[in-house]
Amino acid sequence: MATTDMGVHQPGVADNKVAADHYHHWKEDVDLMAELGMKVYRMGFSWSRIMPDASGTPNTEGLAFYDRLIDYLLEKKIEPFVTLYHFECPQALVDSFGGWCSRKMIDAYLQYAEICFTHFKGRVKRWVTVNEQLIATAASIMNGCIEKDPKKNLKNIYQMSYHVSLAEHKAISLLRSIDPAAQVGPVCAMQVVYPQTSKSEDILAAENAEELMEFYMLDMSVRGEYPAYVANYLKAHNLYPETEPQDADELKASSPDFIGVNYYFSICVKEKVGPVNYDQPPFWVSDTFDICENPYLTKTEWMDKGIDPIGLHIGMRKIYNRYRLPMIVTENGMACSETVGEDGCIHDSYRIDYLAQHIEQLKIMLDEGLPVFGYCPWSFVDVVSSHQGFSKRYGLVYVDRTETDPKQCARIKKDSFYWYQQVIKNNALPEKSI
């Protein structure tokens, strides 16, 4: 199994070599975006495409690809909304000095950010620093930190997270000096956590879980400091990262313009009973809560925690009340296993229902006065999953390929494409979808 920007390599699962082949279909994809009516394309740069090694020397061919893509987006009146770091940690930097486990990664990220901010100044007006720091630091296949001891792994995760937060703030300060007109913010994997019961211990467990899985990162991204509970928790568990004296000033020297929210489902927790369970995702490992089932939600093959549209409203209200910043939904979508039907179409009414229910919550939020300035469904086309290849699909546009045979990666518009086209055109949900 390979890691980071190399993609997962396991028999029978698609990897990153071809993926959806956007590299060769970019113009067709942008034409489809224009046909859909998209106003903004939430996209990501591949760090390794722009800086392929540890030298800091940019790859002119990589920049030229993004020049063509961004210029054509602008020609079609679609705003490029660019994420600097979306999981693809350069393997060359892991091999060179250990990736995010090392402070050297901060300087490498700033070199990369400076190239991007300078080269695309005036064309890219909104930037994302890091996508889903929670996943980017916790999933070893995305950062190259392959530590077998679970306790040491947790220590590494918090150290990497600290380095990411410090890099974010330095990059925000850098952007202010290069392109003061541009906006920038983080994108969080929003964690909406419910207590299993109204028992006080369950309610406290849910509070603790949200602090440890969401707000410790967002507090760092926005305020440049850990919440008091998290700081004390990390110190008590010997997980507090190594810092340097000048870091505090650099963390406080900048703040973002907005917060991006990725949301798919909520989770449920209960009072912690028994020993710590390390046989689960690292961000669920704690001695203060246990993950449990929520019996009130409908579950599907890939959405095994349940579908919870109201959770989007609950979570975004909490984020706004805490930070008072504008927000944008940067990811929201339904994963399904899909194949082309005998009629050559993909009839994904389930995806339409999912999107309609979540967009309905956005209308409620706007009516309440929450400053939500955009919504980006995940995803425009089917994209390769970090773990499941093309078995799990999110797109409004189908990519015709199998796990082992990329074929021509032909694009086929799903029913949800035509439905969302009307949503954009009318700036409202069709009545039958509500």
C-alpha positions as CSV (number, residue, x, y, z in Angstrom):
1,M,0.0,0.0,0.0
2,A,1.5,3.3,-1.0
3,T,0.8,6.6,0.7
4,T,0.2,10.3,0.3
5,D,0.3,11.7,-3.3
6,M,1.0,8.2,-4.6
7,G,-2.5,7.0,-3.8
8,V,-3.6,3.7,-2.4
9,H,-2.3,0.7,-4.4
10,Q,-4.2,-2.5,-3.6
11,P,-5.4,-5.2,-5.9
12,G,-8.7,-4.4,-7.6
13,V,-9.0,-0.8,-6.4
14,A,-8.4,2.2,-8.6
15,D,-5.5,4.5,-7.7
16,N,-4.5,8.1,-8.5
17,K,-2.5,7.4,-11.7
18,V,-5.6,8.1,-13.9
19,A,-8.4,8.6,-11.4
20,A,-11.2,10.5,-13.3
21,D,-8.6,11.7,-15.8
22,H,-9.4,15.3,-15.3
23,Y,-6.0,16.1,-16.7
24,H,-7.1,15.1,-20.2
25,H,-10.8,16.0,-19.8
26,W,-10.4,19.4,-18.1
27,K,-11.9,21.4,-21.0
28,E,-14.9,19.0,-21.4
29,D,-15.4,19.2,-17.6
30,V,-15.4,23.0,-17.6
31,D,-17.9,23.0,-20.5
32,L,-20.1,20.7,-18.4
33,M,-19.8,23.0,-15.4
34,A,-20.9,25.9,-17.6
35,E,-23.8,23.8,-18.9
36,L,-24.8,23.0,-15.3
37,G,-24.7,26.7,-14.5
38,M,-22.0,26.5,-11.8
39,K,-20.8,29.9,-10.5
40,V,-17.8,28.6,-8.6
41,Y,-15.6,25.5,-9.0
42,R,-14.2,24.4,-5.7
43,M,-11.0,22.7,-6.8
44,G,-7.6,21.7,-5.4
45,F,-4.1,22.1,-6.6
46,S,-1.8,19.1,-6.4
47,W,1.2,20.2,-4.4
48,S,3.4,17.6,-6.1
49,R,2.3,18.8,-9.5
50,I,3.5,22.3,-8.7
51,M,6.5,21.3,-6.5
52,P,7.5,17.7,-7.3
53,D,10.5,17.5,-4.9
54,A,12.1,19.0,-1.8
55,S,14.1,21.6,-3.8
56,G,11.4,24.2,-3.7
57,T,11.7,24.7,-7.5
58,P,8.3,25.0,-9.2
59,N,7.4,22.7,-12.1
60,T,6.5,25.0,-15.0
61,E,4.5,22.3,-16.7
62,G,2.3,21.8,-13.7
63,L,1.7,25.6,-13.4
64,A,0.9,25.7,-17.1
65,F,-1.8,23.1,-16.6
66,Y,-3.5,25.1,-13.9
67,D,-3.1,28.3,-16.0
68,R,-5.1,26.7,-18.8
69,L,-7.7,25.4,-16.4
70,I,-8.2,28.6,-14.5
71,D,-8.1,30.8,-17.6
72,Y,-10.9,28.7,-19.2
73,L,-12.9,28.8,-16.0
74,L,-12.7,32.6,-15.9
75,E,-13.6,32.7,-19.6
76,K,-16.8,30.7,-18.8
77,K,-17.5,33.0,-15.8
78,I,-16.8,30.3,-13.2
79,E,-14.8,31.4,-10.2
80,P,-11.9,29.1,-9.3
81,F,-12.0,28.5,-5.5
82,V,-8.7,26.8,-4.9
83,T,-7.6,24.5,-2.1
84,L,-3.8,24.5,-1.5
85,Y,-3.7,21.2,0.4
86,H,-6.3,18.5,-0.1
87,F,-4.8,15.3,1.4
88,E,-2.1,14.9,-1.2
89,C,1.0,15.2,1.0
90,P,4.1,15.0,-1.4
91,Q,5.8,11.7,-0.9
92,A,9.1,13.4,-1.8
93,L,8.8,15.5,1.4
94,V,7.9,12.4,3.5
95,D,11.0,10.7,2.1
96,S,13.2,13.7,2.6
97,F,12.4,14.8,6.2
98,G,9.2,13.0,7.4
99,G,6.5,15.3,6.1
100,W,4.2,17.0,8.6
101,C,6.0,15.3,11.5
102,S,8.8,17.8,10.9
103,R,8.7,21.6,11.2
104,K,10.5,21.6,7.8
105,M,7.2,21.0,6.3
106,I,6.0,24.4,7.4
107,D,8.7,26.1,5.3
108,A,8.0,23.8,2.3
109,Y,4.3,24.6,2.5
110,L,5.0,28.4,2.6
111,Q,7.3,28.0,-0.5
112,Y,4.5,26.3,-2.3
113,A,1.9,28.8,-1.1
114,E,4.1,31.7,-2.2
115,I,4.4,30.3,-5.7
116,C,0.6,29.8,-5.9
117,F,-0.3,33.2,-4.4
118,T,2.1,35.1,-6.7
119,H,1.5,33.1,-9.9
120,F,-2.3,33.2,-9.7
121,K,-2.7,36.7,-8.1
122,G,-5.8,38.4,-9.4
123,R,-7.2,35.2,-11.0
124,V,-7.8,33.3,-7.8
125,K,-9.7,35.5,-5.3
126,R,-10.6,32.8,-2.7
127,W,-8.2,30.3,-1.3
128,V,-8.5,27.4,1.1
129,T,-5.5,26.7,3.3
130,V,-6.1,23.0,4.2
131,N,-9.0,20.7,3.5
132,E,-10.2,18.6,6.5
133,Q,-7.2,18.8,8.8
134,L,-8.8,16.1,10.9
135,I,-8.6,13.5,8.2
136,A,-5.4,14.8,6.7
137,T,-3.5,14.3,9.9
138,A,-5.2,11.2,11.2
139,A,-5.1,9.0,8.1
140,S,-1.6,7.7,7.7
141,I,-2.0,6.9,4.0
142,M,-2.5,10.7,3.5
143,N,0.5,12.0,5.4
144,G,3.1,9.2,5.3
145,C,3.4,8.8,9.1
146,I,3.2,5.0,9.4
147,E,3.5,4.5,13.2
148,K,2.3,1.1,14.5
149,D,2.2,2.0,18.1
150,P,-1.3,3.6,18.6
151,K,-0.2,5.8,21.5
152,K,2.8,7.1,19.6
153,N,0.6,7.6,16.6
154,L,-1.7,9.8,18.6
155,K,1.3,11.9,19.7
156,N,2.4,12.2,16.1
157,I,-1.1,13.3,15.0
158,Y,-1.3,16.2,17.4
159,Q,2.3,17.2,16.5
160,M,1.4,17.2,12.8
161,S,-1.8,19.0,13.5
162,Y,0.1,21.8,15.3
163,H,2.5,22.1,12.4
164,V,-0.5,22.3,9.9
165,S,-2.1,25.1,12.0
166,L,1.1,27.1,12.2
167,A,1.6,26.7,8.5
168,E,-1.9,27.9,7.9
169,H,-1.4,31.1,9.9
170,K,1.9,31.8,8.2
171,A,0.3,31.3,4.8
172,I,-2.6,33.7,5.7
173,S,-0.1,36.4,6.7
174,L,1.8,35.7,3.4
175,L,-1.3,36.1,1.3
176,R,-2.2,39.4,3.0
177,S,1.2,40.7,1.9
178,I,1.1,39.3,-1.7
179,D,-2.6,39.8,-2.6
180,P,-4.5,41.8,0.1
181,A,-7.7,41.6,-2.0
182,A,-7.9,37.8,-1.9
183,Q,-9.8,35.9,0.8
184,V,-8.6,32.8,2.6
185,G,-10.0,30.3,5.1
186,P,-9.8,26.7,6.3
187,V,-12.2,23.8,5.5
188,C,-13.2,21.7,8.4
189,A,-14.7,18.2,8.5
190,M,-17.6,19.3,10.6
191,Q,-18.3,17.0,13.5
192,V,-21.9,17.2,14.7
193,V,-22.0,15.0,17.8
194,Y,-25.2,14.0,19.7
195,P,-25.4,12.4,23.1
196,Q,-27.0,9.0,23.2
197,T,-29.4,10.1,26.0
198,S,-30.2,13.1,28.1
199,K,-28.1,11.7,30.9
200,S,-25.6,14.3,32.0
201,E,-22.6,12.0,31.4
202,D,-23.7,11.4,27.8
203,I,-24.1,15.1,27.2
204,L,-20.7,15.9,28.6
205,A,-19.2,13.1,26.4
206,A,-20.7,14.8,23.3
207,E,-19.3,18.1,24.3
208,N,-15.9,16.6,24.8
209,A,-16.1,14.8,21.5
210,E,-16.8,18.0,19.6
211,E,-14.0,19.9,21.3
212,L,-11.5,17.1,20.5
213,M,-12.6,16.4,17.0
214,E,-13.6,19.8,15.6
215,F,-13.1,22.8,17.8
216,Y,-9.5,22.2,18.8
217,M,-8.5,22.6,15.1
218,L,-10.9,25.4,14.3
219,D,-9.9,27.3,17.4
220,M,-6.3,27.1,16.2
221,S,-7.3,28.1,12.6
222,V,-9.3,31.1,13.7
223,R,-8.0,32.1,17.1
224,G,-4.5,30.7,17.0
225,E,-4.9,28.8,20.3
226,Y,-6.3,25.6,21.7
227,P,-9.5,25.6,23.7
228,A,-8.8,25.4,27.4
229,Y,-10.3,21.9,27.7
230,V,-8.2,20.6,24.8
231,A,-5.0,22.1,26.0
232,N,-5.4,20.6,29.4
233,Y,-6.5,17.2,27.9
234,L,-3.4,17.1,25.7
235,K,-1.1,17.9,28.6
236,A,-2.7,15.4,30.9
237,H,-2.4,12.6,28.3
238,N,1.2,13.5,27.3
239,L,0.0,14.5,23.8
240,Y,0.8,18.2,23.8
241,P,2.9,19.1,20.8
242,E,6.4,20.5,20.9
243,T,6.3,24.2,20.2
244,E,8.8,27.1,19.9
245,P,8.6,30.5,21.7
246,Q,7.9,32.6,18.6
247,D,5.0,30.3,17.5
248,A,2.4,32.1,19.7
249,D,2.9,35.4,18.0
250,E,2.8,33.8,14.6
251,L,-0.4,31.9,15.4
252,K,-2.1,35.2,16.6
253,A,-0.8,37.3,13.7
254,S,-3.5,36.3,11.3
255,S,-7.1,35.2,11.1
256,P,-9.2,33.7,8.2
257,D,-11.9,35.5,6.3
258,F,-14.4,32.6,6.2
259,I,-14.8,28.9,7.3
260,G,-15.5,26.1,4.8
261,V,-17.7,23.3,6.0
262,N,-17.6,19.7,4.8
263,Y,-20.6,17.7,6.0
264,Y,-22.0,14.2,5.2
265,F,-23.4,12.8,8.5
266,S,-23.5,13.3,12.2
267,I,-22.3,10.9,14.9
268,C,-23.6,9.8,18.3
269,V,-21.6,9.2,21.5
270,K,-22.1,8.0,25.1
271,E,-20.3,8.1,28.4
272,K,-16.9,6.3,28.2
273,V,-17.0,2.9,29.9
274,G,-14.1,0.5,29.9
275,P,-10.6,0.7,28.3
276,V,-9.7,2.9,25.4
277,N,-10.4,1.3,22.1
278,Y,-7.6,1.9,19.7
279,D,-9.2,-0.3,16.9
280,Q,-11.0,2.6,15.3
281,P,-10.1,5.9,13.5
282,P,-7.6,7.8,15.6
283,F,-9.9,10.8,16.1
284,W,-12.4,8.5,17.8
285,V,-9.8,7.3,20.3
286,S,-10.4,8.9,23.7
287,D,-11.0,8.1,27.3
288,T,-13.8,10.6,27.5
289,F,-16.4,9.2,25.0
290,D,-17.5,6.1,23.1
291,I,-19.0,6.2,19.6
292,C,-22.4,4.6,19.4
293,E,-25.3,4.1,17.0
294,N,-28.0,6.7,16.4
295,P,-31.2,4.7,15.9
296,Y,-33.2,7.7,14.6
297,L,-31.3,8.0,11.3
298,T,-31.5,6.1,8.0
299,K,-28.3,4.3,7.1
300,T,-27.1,3.3,3.6
301,E,-24.2,1.2,2.2
302,W,-21.6,4.0,2.4
303,M,-23.4,6.3,4.9
304,D,-23.3,3.9,7.8
305,K,-23.7,6.6,10.4
306,G,-27.0,7.7,8.9
307,I,-28.3,10.6,6.9
308,D,-29.0,13.7,8.9
309,P,-29.9,16.9,7.0
310,I,-30.8,18.8,10.2
311,G,-27.3,18.1,11.4
312,L,-25.9,20.5,8.8
313,H,-28.0,23.3,10.4
314,I,-27.1,22.4,13.9
315,G,-23.4,22.2,13.2
316,M,-23.1,25.4,11.2
317,R,-25.1,27.3,13.8
318,K,-22.6,26.2,16.4
319,I,-19.7,27.3,14.2
320,Y,-21.1,30.7,13.6
321,N,-22.0,31.3,17.2
322,R,-18.4,30.4,18.2
323,Y,-16.5,32.3,15.4
324,R,-18.8,34.9,13.9
325,L,-17.4,34.4,10.4
326,P,-19.1,33.9,7.0
327,M,-19.4,30.2,6.0
328,I,-19.6,28.2,2.8
329,V,-20.6,24.5,2.4
330,T,-17.6,23.2,0.5
331,E,-18.6,19.5,0.5
332,N,-22.0,17.8,0.9
333,G,-23.1,14.7,-1.0
334,M,-24.2,11.1,-1.0
335,A,-21.9,8.2,-1.8
336,C,-23.4,5.3,-3.7
337,S,-22.3,2.3,-5.7
338,E,-23.5,3.0,-9.3
339,T,-23.4,1.5,-12.8
340,V,-24.9,2.7,-16.0
341,G,-28.4,1.3,-16.6
342,E,-29.6,-0.5,-19.7
343,D,-30.9,2.8,-21.0
344,G,-27.5,4.3,-20.8
345,C,-28.5,6.6,-17.9
346,I,-27.9,6.8,-14.1
347,H,-31.2,7.4,-12.3
348,D,-29.9,8.6,-8.9
349,S,-33.1,9.8,-7.2
350,Y,-31.5,9.0,-3.9
351,R,-28.9,11.6,-4.5
352,I,-31.5,14.2,-5.5
353,D,-33.4,13.5,-2.2
354,Y,-30.2,13.8,-0.2
355,L,-29.1,17.1,-1.8
356,A,-32.7,18.5,-1.6
357,Q,-33.0,17.8,2.1
358,H,-29.6,19.5,2.9
359,I,-30.2,22.5,0.6
360,E,-33.6,23.0,2.4
361,Q,-31.6,23.4,5.6
362,L,-29.5,26.1,4.0
363,K,-32.7,28.1,3.2
364,I,-33.6,27.8,6.9
365,M,-30.2,29.0,8.0
366,L,-30.3,32.0,5.6
367,D,-33.8,32.9,7.0
368,E,-32.3,32.8,10.5
369,G,-29.6,35.2,9.4
370,L,-26.6,32.9,9.3
371,P,-24.1,34.2,6.8
372,V,-23.8,31.3,4.4
373,F,-22.4,32.5,1.1
374,G,-22.2,29.4,-1.0
375,Y,-22.9,25.7,-1.4
376,C,-20.8,23.2,-3.3
377,P,-22.1,19.7,-3.7
378,W,-19.6,16.9,-3.6
379,S,-18.9,16.1,-6.2
380,F,-19.2,17.5,-9.7
381,V,-17.8,14.3,-11.3
382,D,-17.2,10.9,-9.8
383,V,-13.7,11.1,-8.2
384,V,-11.4,8.3,-6.9
385,S,-11.9,7.6,-3.2
386,S,-8.9,7.5,-1.0
387,H,-9.8,4.0,0.2
388,Q,-12.6,2.7,-2.0
389,G,-11.5,3.7,-5.5
390,F,-14.6,4.0,-7.8
391,S,-16.8,1.7,-5.8
392,K,-18.0,4.7,-4.0
393,R,-19.3,7.5,-6.2
394,Y,-20.6,11.0,-5.3
395,G,-20.7,12.8,-8.7
396,L,-23.5,14.6,-10.6
397,V,-21.6,13.3,-13.6
398,Y,-20.7,9.6,-14.0
399,V,-17.2,8.7,-15.0
400,D,-17.3,5.5,-17.1
401,R,-14.5,3.3,-15.8
402,T,-14.0,0.3,-13.6
403,E,-11.6,-0.2,-10.7
404,T,-9.1,-1.9,-13.0
405,D,-9.9,-0.5,-16.5
406,P,-10.0,3.3,-16.9
407,K,-11.4,2.9,-20.4
408,Q,-11.9,6.4,-21.9
409,C,-13.3,7.9,-18.6
410,A,-16.3,9.1,-20.6
411,R,-18.6,11.6,-18.9
412,I,-22.3,10.7,-18.5
413,K,-24.7,13.2,-16.9
414,K,-26.8,11.6,-14.1
415,D,-30.4,12.6,-13.4
416,S,-29.0,14.7,-10.5
417,F,-27.1,16.8,-13.0
418,Y,-30.3,17.9,-14.7
419,W,-32.1,18.4,-11.3
420,Y,-29.3,20.5,-9.9
421,Q,-29.2,22.5,-13.1
422,Q,-32.7,23.6,-12.4
423,V,-31.9,24.4,-8.7
424,I,-29.1,26.7,-9.9
425,K,-31.2,28.3,-12.6
426,N,-34.1,29.0,-10.3
427,N,-32.0,29.6,-7.2
428,A,-34.5,27.4,-5.4
429,L,-35.6,23.8,-4.9
430,P,-38.3,22.4,-7.2
431,E,-41.4,22.2,-5.1
432,K,-41.7,18.4,-5.5
433,S,-38.2,18.0,-3.9
434,I,-39.1,19.7,-0.6
